[in-house]
Amino acid sequence: MKDPRLGTFGAIGLVLTILLKVICLYSMPAGLAWVALPLAAGLGRYLLLPSGRQPLARPGGMGADFASGLNRTAILWGALVVALLTALAGWRGLLIILVVHVSPGEFSALPKPAWAV
């Protein structure tokens, strides 16, 4: 992470990521874009909040600063904003929430390799 050189594969990955985002924006239905984009941004930020409740990797690191400023009301306000945007999006918003919340659970059910224990 401290190496400032991007490299060939990094540049290709960056271009493909931006291209994928542009394709996704153009393929979005026009009537849903006004609520889907704020829902995606709000959901992406909300899903970081519960990570502040996890055990810290390094007690004096940046995660400790994040966790010390996090309280239960911040998580509840974040959930309220996401719930409001989901209600505005209707059944499509509910589908987005279900896919986002169920997907990580599928991977956490897999057995851990021996080296990760």
N, CA, C and O atoms as CSV, one atom per row, in Angstrom:
chain,resi,resn,atom,element,x,y,z
A,1,MET,N,N,0.803,-1.196,0.000
A,1,MET,CA,C,0.000,0.000,0.000
A,1,MET,C,C,0.851,1.266,0.000
A,1,MET,O,O,0.377,2.331,-0.397
A,2,LYS,N,N,2.074,1.161,0.432
A,2,LYS,CA,C,2.903,2.364,0.491
A,2,LYS,C,C,3.686,2.592,-0.797
A,2,LYS,O,O,4.354,3.616,-0.938
A,3,ASP,N,N,3.615,1.657,-1.735
A,3,ASP,CA,C,4.312,1.802,-3.000
A,3,ASP,C,C,3.491,2.693,-3.927
A,3,ASP,O,O,2.356,2.337,-4.245
A,4,PRO,N,N,4.018,3.846,-4.379
A,4,PRO,CA,C,3.222,4.769,-5.185
A,4,PRO,C,C,3.057,4.331,-6.641
A,4,PRO,O,O,2.261,4.927,-7.366
A,5,ARG,N,N,3.780,3.314,-7.084
A,5,ARG,CA,C,3.673,2.887,-8.480
A,5,ARG,C,C,2.417,2.060,-8.677
A,5,ARG,O,O,2.113,1.172,-7.881
A,6,LEU,N,N,1.697,2.355,-9.733
A,6,LEU,CA,C,0.431,1.683,-9.998
A,6,LEU,C,C,0.653,0.352,-10.708
A,6,LEU,O,O,0.088,-0.660,-10.292
A,7,GLY,N,N,1.431,0.326,-11.729
A,7,GLY,CA,C,1.686,-0.900,-12.463
A,7,GLY,C,C,0.651,-1.144,-13.544
A,7,GLY,O,O,-0.397,-0.499,-13.589
A,8,THR,N,N,0.972,-2.094,-14.417
A,8,THR,CA,C,0.114,-2.406,-15.556
A,8,THR,C,C,-1.210,-2.999,-15.108
A,8,THR,O,O,-2.276,-2.557,-15.537
A,9,PHE,N,N,-1.138,-3.997,-14.247
A,9,PHE,CA,C,-2.375,-4.649,-13.810
A,9,PHE,C,C,-3.237,-3.713,-12.962
A,9,PHE,O,O,-4.465,-3.790,-13.006
A,10,GLY,N,N,-2.612,-2.847,-12.207
A,10,GLY,CA,C,-3.375,-1.871,-11.439
A,10,GLY,C,C,-4.111,-0.893,-12.336
A,10,GLY,O,O,-5.263,-0.546,-12.074
A,11,ALA,N,N,-3.441,-0.445,-13.403
A,11,ALA,CA,C,-4.079,0.481,-14.349
A,11,ALA,C,C,-5.224,-0.201,-15.084
A,11,ALA,O,O,-6.282,0.400,-15.274
A,12,ILE,N,N,-5.027,-1.446,-15.499
A,12,ILE,CA,C,-6.097,-2.186,-16.179
A,12,ILE,C,C,-7.266,-2.392,-15.229
A,12,ILE,O,O,-8.420,-2.238,-15.630
A,13,GLY,N,N,-6.986,-2.738,-13.975
A,13,GLY,CA,C,-8.050,-2.914,-12.996
A,13,GLY,C,C,-8.810,-1.633,-12.741
A,13,GLY,O,O,-10.032,-1.653,-12.594
A,14,LEU,N,N,-8.098,-0.512,-12.686
A,14,LEU,CA,C,-8.741,0.785,-12.472
A,14,LEU,C,C,-9.649,1.148,-13.644
A,14,LEU,O,O,-10.779,1.592,-13.438
A,15,VAL,N,N,-9.167,0.963,-14.861
A,15,VAL,CA,C,-9.960,1.281,-16.050
A,15,VAL,C,C,-11.190,0.381,-16.127
A,15,VAL,O,O,-12.284,0.855,-16.432
A,16,LEU,N,N,-11.020,-0.917,-15.852
A,16,LEU,CA,C,-12.158,-1.831,-15.911
A,16,LEU,C,C,-13.187,-1.532,-14.820
A,16,LEU,O,O,-14.389,-1.670,-15.048
A,17,THR,N,N,-12.730,-1.129,-13.655
A,17,THR,CA,C,-13.649,-0.777,-12.574
A,17,THR,C,C,-14.478,0.449,-12.944
A,17,THR,O,O,-15.693,0.461,-12.749
A,18,ILE,N,N,-13.828,1.468,-13.472
A,18,ILE,CA,C,-14.558,2.673,-13.886
A,18,ILE,C,C,-15.507,2.353,-15.034
A,18,ILE,O,O,-16.631,2.856,-15.062
A,19,LEU,N,N,-15.074,1.525,-15.978
A,19,LEU,CA,C,-15.931,1.137,-17.090
A,19,LEU,C,C,-17.151,0.356,-16.598
A,19,LEU,O,O,-18.259,0.562,-17.095
A,20,LEU,N,N,-16.958,-0.528,-15.634
A,20,LEU,CA,C,-18.080,-1.284,-15.072
A,20,LEU,C,C,-19.070,-0.362,-14.370
A,20,LEU,O,O,-20.280,-0.564,-14.470
A,21,LYS,N,N,-18.572,0.642,-13.663
A,21,LYS,CA,C,-19.460,1.594,-12.995
A,21,LYS,C,C,-20.266,2.406,-14.004
A,21,LYS,O,O,-21.453,2.651,-13.788
A,22,VAL,N,N,-19.650,2.820,-15.087
A,22,VAL,CA,C,-20.359,3.577,-16.124
A,22,VAL,C,C,-21.426,2.709,-16.777
A,22,VAL,O,O,-22.537,3.176,-17.026
A,23,ILE,N,N,-21.098,1.446,-17.058
A,23,ILE,CA,C,-22.073,0.529,-17.655
A,23,ILE,C,C,-23.247,0.310,-16.714
A,23,ILE,O,O,-24.396,0.282,-17.155
A,24,CYS,N,N,-22.973,0.156,-15.431
A,24,CYS,CA,C,-24.056,-0.032,-14.457
A,24,CYS,C,C,-24.954,1.198,-14.378
A,24,CYS,O,O,-26.173,1.070,-14.260
A,25,LEU,N,N,-24.363,2.378,-14.441
A,25,LEU,CA,C,-25.184,3.601,-14.396
A,25,LEU,C,C,-26.067,3.730,-15.632
A,25,LEU,O,O,-27.219,4.152,-15.528
A,26,TYR,N,N,-25.535,3.370,-16.806
A,26,TYR,CA,C,-26.332,3.483,-18.025
A,26,TYR,C,C,-27.407,2.410,-18.107
A,26,TYR,O,O,-28.432,2.619,-18.756
A,27,SER,N,N,-27.197,1.268,-17.464
A,27,SER,CA,C,-28.189,0.201,-17.535
A,27,SER,C,C,-29.287,0.341,-16.485
A,27,SER,O,O,-30.243,-0.435,-16.489
A,28,MET,N,N,-29.166,1.306,-15.596
A,28,MET,CA,C,-30.154,1.509,-14.541
A,28,MET,C,C,-31.415,2.146,-15.116
A,28,MET,O,O,-31.330,3.081,-15.913
A,29,PRO,N,N,-32.597,1.641,-14.714
A,29,PRO,CA,C,-33.837,2.273,-15.184
A,29,PRO,C,C,-33.917,3.726,-14.714
A,29,PRO,O,O,-33.514,4.043,-13.594
A,30,ALA,N,N,-34.431,4.594,-15.557
A,30,ALA,CA,C,-34.445,6.034,-15.264
A,30,ALA,C,C,-35.294,6.366,-14.044
A,30,ALA,O,O,-34.946,7.274,-13.290
A,31,GLY,N,N,-36.385,5.662,-13.834
A,31,GLY,CA,C,-37.248,5.958,-12.704
A,31,GLY,C,C,-36.679,5.520,-11.366
A,31,GLY,O,O,-37.130,5.983,-10.319
A,32,LEU,N,N,-35.701,4.639,-11.390
A,32,LEU,CA,C,-35.137,4.117,-10.152
A,32,LEU,C,C,-33.833,4.802,-9.764
A,32,LEU,O,O,-33.389,4.683,-8.622
A,33,ALA,N,N,-33.225,5.505,-10.686
A,33,ALA,CA,C,-31.905,6.098,-10.430
A,33,ALA,C,C,-31.933,7.128,-9.308
A,33,ALA,O,O,-30.950,7.255,-8.578
A,34,TRP,N,N,-33.011,7.855,-9.150
A,34,TRP,CA,C,-33.070,8.916,-8.140
A,34,TRP,C,C,-33.029,8.369,-6.717
A,34,TRP,O,O,-32.646,9.089,-5.796
A,35,VAL,N,N,-33.416,7.108,-6.520
A,35,VAL,CA,C,-33.362,6.540,-5.182
A,35,VAL,C,C,-32.295,5.445,-5.064
A,35,VAL,O,O,-31.812,5.180,-3.963
A,36,ALA,N,N,-31.927,4.818,-6.160
A,36,ALA,CA,C,-30.944,3.734,-6.105
A,36,ALA,C,C,-29.538,4.254,-5.799
A,36,ALA,O,O,-28.789,3.615,-5.060
A,37,LEU,N,N,-29.185,5.385,-6.352
A,37,LEU,CA,C,-27.849,5.925,-6.093
A,37,LEU,C,C,-27.673,6.375,-4.643
A,37,LEU,O,O,-26.656,6.037,-4.037
A,38,PRO,N,N,-28.625,7.127,-4.051
A,38,PRO,CA,C,-28.473,7.433,-2.625
A,38,PRO,C,C,-28.554,6.184,-1.737
A,38,PRO,O,O,-27.901,6.119,-0.695
A,39,LEU,N,N,-29.358,5.192,-2.152
A,39,LEU,CA,C,-29.441,3.957,-1.377
A,39,LEU,C,C,-28.115,3.220,-1.396
A,39,LEU,O,O,-27.681,2.703,-0.366
A,40,ALA,N,N,-27.466,3.164,-2.550
A,40,ALA,CA,C,-26.167,2.497,-2.640
A,40,ALA,C,C,-25.117,3.224,-1.798
A,40,ALA,O,O,-24.326,2.587,-1.103
A,41,ALA,N,N,-25.113,4.544,-1.861
A,41,ALA,CA,C,-24.146,5.307,-1.067
A,41,ALA,C,C,-24.427,5.170,0.429
A,41,ALA,O,O,-23.502,4.984,1.220
A,42,GLY,N,N,-25.689,5.262,0.817
A,42,GLY,CA,C,-26.043,5.132,2.225
A,42,GLY,C,C,-25.776,3.741,2.768
A,42,GLY,O,O,-25.305,3.587,3.895
A,43,LEU,N,N,-26.076,2.729,1.970
A,43,LEU,CA,C,-25.844,1.354,2.402
A,43,LEU,C,C,-24.363,1.057,2.524
A,43,LEU,O,O,-23.936,0.356,3.442
A,44,GLY,N,N,-23.582,1.589,1.601
A,44,GLY,CA,C,-22.132,1.384,1.676
A,44,GLY,C,C,-21.529,2.017,2.913
A,44,GLY,O,O,-20.609,1.459,3.513
A,45,ARG,N,N,-22.030,3.161,3.296
A,45,ARG,CA,C,-21.517,3.818,4.502
A,45,ARG,C,C,-22.079,3.193,5.772
A,45,ARG,O,O,-21.385,3.116,6.785
A,46,TYR,N,N,-23.331,2.747,5.723
A,46,TYR,CA,C,-23.930,2.134,6.899
A,46,TYR,C,C,-23.249,0.814,7.253
A,46,TYR,O,O,-23.057,0.512,8.431
A,47,LEU,N,N,-22.886,0.032,6.249
A,47,LEU,CA,C,-22.292,-1.277,6.516
A,47,LEU,C,C,-20.906,-1.165,7.151
A,47,LEU,O,O,-20.384,-2.154,7.665
A,48,LEU,N,N,-20.305,0.027,7.120
A,48,LEU,CA,C,-19.037,0.219,7.829
A,48,LEU,C,C,-19.234,0.415,9.324
A,48,LEU,O,O,-18.330,0.129,10.109
A,49,LEU,N,N,-20.401,0.897,9.728
A,49,LEU,CA,C,-20.632,1.204,11.135
A,49,LEU,C,C,-20.558,-0.023,12.050
A,49,LEU,O,O,-19.904,0.051,13.091
A,50,PRO,N,N,-21.197,-1.144,11.711
A,50,PRO,CA,C,-21.073,-2.309,12.596
A,50,PRO,C,C,-19.644,-2.860,12.695
A,50,PRO,O,O,-19.326,-3.567,13.651
A,51,SER,N,N,-18.797,-2.551,11.738
A,51,SER,CA,C,-17.414,-3.027,11.819
A,51,SER,C,C,-16.657,-2.368,12.967
A,51,SER,O,O,-15.642,-2.900,13.417
A,52,GLY,N,N,-17.128,-1.228,13.446
A,52,GLY,CA,C,-16.506,-0.578,14.587
A,52,GLY,C,C,-16.733,-1.316,15.892
A,52,GLY,O,O,-16.069,-1.031,16.889
A,53,ARG,N,N,-17.666,-2.263,15.899
A,53,ARG,CA,C,-17.936,-3.071,17.086
A,53,ARG,C,C,-17.087,-4.341,17.128
A,53,ARG,O,O,-17.111,-5.067,18.121
A,54,GLN,N,N,-16.344,-4.610,16.067
A,54,GLN,CA,C,-15.517,-5.819,16.005
A,54,GLN,C,C,-14.252,-5.631,16.844
A,54,GLN,O,O,-13.877,-4.499,17.148
A,55,PRO,N,N,-13.586,-6.739,17.223
A,55,PRO,CA,C,-12.326,-6.608,17.959
A,55,PRO,C,C,-11.272,-5.883,17.120
A,55,PRO,O,O,-11.214,-6.048,15.901
A,56,LEU,N,N,-10.457,-5.096,17.773
A,56,LEU,CA,C,-9.460,-4.292,17.078
A,56,LEU,C,C,-8.239,-5.133,16.727
A,56,LEU,O,O,-7.809,-5.976,17.514
A,57,ALA,N,N,-7.687,-4.898,15.547
A,57,ALA,CA,C,-6.470,-5.584,15.147
A,57,ALA,C,C,-5.259,-5.001,15.873
A,57,ALA,O,O,-4.359,-5.733,16.285
A,58,ARG,N,N,-5.246,-3.693,16.022
A,58,ARG,CA,C,-4.155,-3.001,16.713
A,58,ARG,C,C,-4.776,-1.932,17.603
A,58,ARG,O,O,-5.435,-1.024,17.095
A,59,PRO,N,N,-4.586,-2.013,18.911
A,59,PRO,CA,C,-5.268,-1.090,19.820
A,59,PRO,C,C,-4.999,0.386,19.553
A,59,PRO,O,O,-5.880,1.204,19.818
A,60,GLY,N,N,-3.859,0.762,19.056
A,60,GLY,CA,C,-3.573,2.175,18.849
A,60,GLY,C,C,-3.761,2.632,17.420
A,60,GLY,O,O,-3.343,3.739,17.079
A,61,GLY,N,N,-4.374,1.827,16.570
A,61,GLY,CA,C,-4.486,2.150,15.149
A,61,GLY,C,C,-5.669,3.040,14.827
A,61,GLY,O,O,-6.345,3.560,15.715
A,62,MET,N,N,-5.903,3.201,13.525
A,62,MET,CA,C,-6.999,4.050,13.073
A,62,MET,C,C,-8.360,3.457,13.416
A,62,MET,O,O,-9.327,4.192,13.614
A,63,GLY,N,N,-8.436,2.138,13.487
A,63,GLY,CA,C,-9.687,1.497,13.862
A,63,GLY,C,C,-10.097,1.837,15.279
A,63,GLY,O,O,-11.287,1.923,15.583
A,64,ALA,N,N,-9.110,2.032,16.155
A,64,ALA,CA,C,-9.412,2.404,17.535
A,64,ALA,C,C,-10.033,3.798,17.600
A,64,ALA,O,O,-10.942,4.039,18.394
A,65,ASP,N,N,-9.545,4.709,16.769
A,65,ASP,CA,C,-10.137,6.053,16.708
A,65,ASP,C,C,-11.573,5.994,16.200
A,65,ASP,O,O,-12.455,6.687,16.706
A,66,PHE,N,N,-11.791,5.153,15.188
A,66,PHE,CA,C,-13.136,4.997,14.630
A,66,PHE,C,C,-14.079,4.395,15.671
A,66,PHE,O,O,-15.197,4.876,15.852
A,67,ALA,N,N,-13.628,3.345,16.352
A,67,ALA,CA,C,-14.473,2.657,17.329
A,67,ALA,C,C,-14.755,3.529,18.557
A,67,ALA,O,O,-15.826,3.426,19.155
A,68,SER,N,N,-13.809,4.378,18.932
A,68,SER,CA,C,-14.031,5.206,20.118
A,68,SER,C,C,-15.089,6.286,19.874
A,68,SER,O,O,-15.777,6.696,20.809
A,69,GLY,N,N,-15.224,6.739,18.652
A,69,GLY,CA,C,-16.219,7.756,18.336
A,69,GLY,C,C,-17.564,7.187,17.935
A,69,GLY,O,O,-18.502,7.938,17.668
A,70,LEU,N,N,-17.669,5.863,17.889
A,70,LEU,CA,C,-18.900,5.219,17.440
A,70,LEU,C,C,-19.770,4.850,18.639
A,70,LEU,O,O,-19.294,4.249,19.602
A,71,ASN,N,N,-21.026,5.210,18.571
A,71,ASN,CA,C,-21.960,4.810,19.618
A,71,ASN,C,C,-23.199,4.199,18.979
A,71,ASN,O,O,-23.344,4.202,17.757
A,72,ARG,N,N,-24.068,3.689,19.796
A,72,ARG,CA,C,-25.251,2.980,19.306
A,72,ARG,C,C,-26.192,3.906,18.534
A,72,ARG,O,O,-26.852,3.463,17.594
A,73,THR,N,N,-26.263,5.166,18.911
A,73,THR,CA,C,-27.171,6.079,18.211
A,73,THR,C,C,-26.712,6.342,16.781
A,73,THR,O,O,-27.543,6.542,15.895
A,74,ALA,N,N,-25.401,6.343,16.543
A,74,ALA,CA,C,-24.911,6.520,15.168
A,74,ALA,C,C,-25.340,5.345,14.294
A,74,ALA,O,O,-25.727,5.537,13.141
A,75,ILE,N,N,-25.275,4.145,14.832
A,75,ILE,CA,C,-25.703,2.967,14.070
A,75,ILE,C,C,-27.208,3.022,13.820
A,75,ILE,O,O,-27.665,2.676,12.731
A,76,LEU,N,N,-27.976,3.450,14.810
A,76,LEU,CA,C,-29.426,3.534,14.638
A,76,LEU,C,C,-29.822,4.616,13.632
A,76,LEU,O,O,-30.733,4.406,12.832
A,77,TRP,N,N,-29.150,5.769,13.663
A,77,TRP,CA,C,-29.433,6.808,12.671
A,77,TRP,C,C,-29.080,6.332,11.261
A,77,TRP,O,O,-29.810,6.599,10.306
A,78,GLY,N,N,-27.962,5.631,11.142
A,78,GLY,CA,C,-27.584,5.087,9.832
A,78,GLY,C,C,-28.607,4.089,9.331
A,78,GLY,O,O,-28.952,4.086,8.149
A,79,ALA,N,N,-29.094,3.238,10.226
A,79,ALA,CA,C,-30.110,2.252,9.845
A,79,ALA,C,C,-31.422,2.944,9.465
A,79,ALA,O,O,-32.123,2.491,8.560
A,80,LEU,N,N,-31.750,4.025,10.146
A,80,LEU,CA,C,-32.977,4.753,9.844
A,80,LEU,C,C,-32.926,5.375,8.447
A,80,LEU,O,O,-33.907,5.325,7.706
A,81,VAL,N,N,-31.799,5.951,8.095
A,81,VAL,CA,C,-31.648,6.552,6.755
A,81,VAL,C,C,-31.747,5.486,5.676
A,81,VAL,O,O,-32.417,5.686,4.663
A,82,VAL,N,N,-31.082,4.350,5.887
A,82,VAL,CA,C,-31.135,3.270,4.906
A,82,VAL,C,C,-32.556,2.706,4.817
A,82,VAL,O,O,-33.018,2.389,3.721
A,83,ALA,N,N,-33.253,2.574,5.941
A,83,ALA,CA,C,-34.631,2.070,5.922
A,83,ALA,C,C,-35.558,3.028,5.175
A,83,ALA,O,O,-36.452,2.588,4.452
A,84,LEU,N,N,-35.350,4.328,5.346
A,84,LEU,CA,C,-36.161,5.315,4.641
A,84,LEU,C,C,-35.927,5.242,3.129
A,84,LEU,O,O,-36.876,5.262,2.346
A,85,LEU,N,N,-34.678,5.158,2.735
A,85,LEU,CA,C,-34.376,5.044,1.302
A,85,LEU,C,C,-34.893,3.730,0.724
A,85,LEU,O,O,-35.333,3.685,-0.426
A,86,THR,N,N,-34.841,2.657,1.523
A,86,THR,CA,C,-35.378,1.381,1.071
A,86,THR,C,C,-36.886,1.465,0.875
A,86,THR,O,O,-37.417,0.922,-0.094
A,87,ALA,N,N,-37.569,2.134,1.779
A,87,ALA,CA,C,-39.018,2.299,1.648
A,87,ALA,C,C,-39.363,3.118,0.405
A,87,ALA,O,O,-40.358,2.838,-0.264
A,88,LEU,N,N,-38.557,4.118,0.095
A,88,LEU,CA,C,-38.800,4.912,-1.120
A,88,LEU,C,C,-38.572,4.101,-2.387
A,88,LEU,O,O,-39.227,4.339,-3.402
A,89,ALA,N,N,-37.650,3.145,-2.338
A,89,ALA,CA,C,-37.345,2.338,-3.523
A,89,ALA,C,C,-38.346,1.212,-3.729
A,89,ALA,O,O,-38.391,0.629,-4.812
A,90,GLY,N,N,-39.147,0.892,-2.723
A,90,GLY,CA,C,-40.159,-0.151,-2.869
A,90,GLY,C,C,-39.547,-1.543,-2.836
A,90,GLY,O,O,-38.577,-1.790,-2.120
A,91,TRP,N,N,-40.124,-2.449,-3.618
A,91,TRP,CA,C,-39.668,-3.839,-3.588
A,91,TRP,C,C,-38.262,-3.983,-4.149
A,91,TRP,O,O,-37.536,-4.896,-3.756
A,92,ARG,N,N,-37.866,-3.107,-5.054
A,92,ARG,CA,C,-36.500,-3.184,-5.595
A,92,ARG,C,C,-35.471,-2.810,-4.529
A,92,ARG,O,O,-34.397,-3.406,-4.458
A,93,GLY,N,N,-35.801,-1.835,-3.714
A,93,GLY,CA,C,-34.914,-1.471,-2.618
A,93,GLY,C,C,-34.798,-2.588,-1.603
A,93,GLY,O,O,-33.718,-2.849,-1.075
A,94,LEU,N,N,-35.921,-3.253,-1.328
A,94,LEU,CA,C,-35.893,-4.394,-0.406
A,94,LEU,C,C,-35.044,-5.520,-0.976
A,94,LEU,O,O,-34.329,-6.198,-0.237
A,95,LEU,N,N,-35.120,-5.722,-2.282
A,95,LEU,CA,C,-34.290,-6.747,-2.919
A,95,LEU,C,C,-32.807,-6.401,-2.801
A,95,LEU,O,O,-31.980,-7.280,-2.558
A,96,ILE,N,N,-32.474,-5.137,-2.969
A,96,ILE,CA,C,-31.083,-4.698,-2.829
A,96,ILE,C,C,-30.588,-4.960,-1.414
A,96,ILE,O,O,-29.482,-5.468,-1.226
A,97,ILE,N,N,-31.398,-4.618,-0.420
A,97,ILE,CA,C,-31.018,-4.830,0.977
A,97,ILE,C,C,-30.829,-6.312,1.268
A,97,ILE,O,O,-29.866,-6.690,1.935
A,98,LEU,N,N,-31.729,-7.154,0.781
A,98,LEU,CA,C,-31.604,-8.594,1.021
A,98,LEU,C,C,-30.351,-9.171,0.384
A,98,LEU,O,O,-29.659,-9.979,1.002
A,99,VAL,N,N,-30.054,-8.771,-0.831
A,99,VAL,CA,C,-28.859,-9.284,-1.506
A,99,VAL,C,C,-27.595,-8.850,-0.773
A,99,VAL,O,O,-26.676,-9.650,-0.595
A,100,VAL,N,N,-27.541,-7.607,-0.352
A,100,VAL,CA,C,-26.346,-7.101,0.332
A,100,VAL,C,C,-26.156,-7.762,1.688
A,100,VAL,O,O,-25.028,-8.078,2.067
A,101,HIS,N,N,-27.242,-7.977,2.426
A,101,HIS,CA,C,-27.111,-8.543,3.761
A,101,HIS,C,C,-26.953,-10.056,3.758
A,101,HIS,O,O,-26.355,-10.602,4.686
A,102,VAL,N,N,-27.465,-10.749,2.756
A,102,VAL,CA,C,-27.365,-12.204,2.725
A,102,VAL,C,C,-26.037,-12.650,2.134
A,102,VAL,O,O,-25.501,-13.676,2.551
A,103,SER,N,N,-25.494,-11.913,1.180
A,103,SER,CA,C,-24.265,-12.332,0.499
A,103,SER,C,C,-23.088,-12.555,1.438
A,103,SER,O,O,-22.442,-13.597,1.323
A,104,PRO,N,N,-22.761,-11.651,2.360
A,104,PRO,CA,C,-21.640,-11.920,3.263
A,104,PRO,C,C,-21.899,-13.106,4.178
A,104,PRO,O,O,-20.957,-13.792,4.574
A,105,GLY,N,N,-23.156,-13.362,4.522
A,105,GLY,CA,C,-23.479,-14.496,5.376
A,105,GLY,C,C,-23.197,-15.822,4.704
A,105,GLY,O,O,-22.860,-16.802,5.370
A,106,GLU,N,N,-23.332,-15.860,3.389
A,106,GLU,CA,C,-23.050,-17.089,2.669
A,106,GLU,C,C,-21.579,-17.455,2.764
A,106,GLU,O,O,-21.234,-18.628,2.905
A,107,PHE,N,N,-20.712,-16.451,2.688
A,107,PHE,CA,C,-19.287,-16.717,2.738
A,107,PHE,C,C,-18.802,-16.999,4.159
A,107,PHE,O,O,-17.816,-17.712,4.348
A,108,SER,N,N,-19.489,-16.446,5.155
A,108,SER,CA,C,-19.066,-16.689,6.526
A,108,SER,C,C,-19.422,-18.096,6.975
A,108,SER,O,O,-18.870,-18.581,7.963
A,109,ALA,N,N,-20.339,-18.766,6.269
A,109,ALA,CA,C,-20.717,-20.126,6.630
A,109,ALA,C,C,-19.715,-21.153,6.118
A,109,ALA,O,O,-19.752,-22.312,6.533
A,110,LEU,N,N,-18.817,-20.742,5.218
A,110,LEU,CA,C,-17.818,-21.674,4.689
A,110,LEU,C,C,-16.808,-22.018,5.773
A,110,LEU,O,O,-16.485,-21.174,6.609
A,111,PRO,N,N,-16.303,-23.256,5.767
A,111,PRO,CA,C,-15.288,-23.609,6.777
A,111,PRO,C,C,-13.996,-22.849,6.538
A,111,PRO,O,O,-13.593,-22.617,5.399
A,112,LYS,N,N,-13.353,-22.466,7.637
A,112,LYS,CA,C,-12.097,-21.730,7.533
A,112,LYS,C,C,-10.960,-22.698,7.229
A,112,LYS,O,O,-10.960,-23.822,7.731
A,113,PRO,N,N,-9.986,-22.279,6.412
A,113,PRO,CA,C,-8.838,-23.145,6.180
A,113,PRO,C,C,-8.006,-23.296,7.453
A,113,PRO,O,O,-8.119,-22.500,8.386
A,114,ALA,N,N,-7.180,-24.320,7.470
A,114,ALA,CA,C,-6.400,-24.628,8.678
A,114,ALA,C,C,-5.444,-23.495,9.034
A,114,ALA,O,O,-5.188,-23.257,10.214
A,115,TRP,N,N,-4.911,-22.787,8.031
A,115,TRP,CA,C,-3.940,-21.728,8.311
A,115,TRP,C,C,-4.618,-20.471,8.873
A,115,TRP,O,O,-3.939,-19.610,9.433
A,116,ALA,N,N,-5.949,-20.351,8.732
A,116,ALA,CA,C,-6.643,-19.148,9.184
A,116,ALA,C,C,-7.145,-19.267,10.629
A,116,ALA,O,O,-7.688,-18.308,11.178
A,117,VAL,N,N,-6.969,-20.417,11.229
A,117,VAL,CA,C,-7.493,-20.625,12.584
A,117,VAL,C,C,-6.610,-19.980,13.615
A,117,VAL,O,O,-6.899,-20.056,14.809
